[in-house]
Amino acid sequence: MYQTLTFLHSTFRWVVLLSMIYALWRAYRGCFYHKTFSKTDDSVRHWTATVAHIQLILGIILYIKSPVVKYFWKNFSEAKESPDLLFFGLIHIVLMISAVVTLTIGSALSKRKSTDPEKFKTMLIWFAVALAVIFIAIPWPFSPFVNRPYFR
């Protein structure tokens, strides 16, 4: 089960990233080209947040099942000195929860704005901040913190 969760979580991140980039592109386009906030824009906003929530649920389940995380919490005083253990035991989950909370707030605020430019601007700012945090928290193969392959 752990390997399956790892595979799903690793693979589904691409869906999250692509949906966030697409949502940001739509928000940017709407904001700077004075577009109308359409049903498609609203669906993209909603589904981007939904996809991020699904990924977060997969991540939390993986976190609970992870032998690395179990070791980290059982041996916290010595494990916190290891960059890999500290990253997966604490940093990754805190940053990802923060990013999804930021994305959710941005989605909710954008939905409640009364004008189209406000909707696009709110979505653009909050989703961009969330994406920046996600980029920092992903264990990329080139990451200076900890690295993993693009697909596991």
Buried (B, 14 or more C-beta within 10 A) or exposed (E): EEEEBBEBBBEBBEBBBEBBEEBBEBBBBBBEEEBEBEEEBBEBBBBBBEBBBBBBEBBBBBBEEBEBBEBBEEEEEEBEEBEBBBBBBBBBBEBBBBBBEBBBBBBEBBBEBEEBBBBBBBBBBBBBBBBEBBBBBBBBEEBEBBEBEEEE
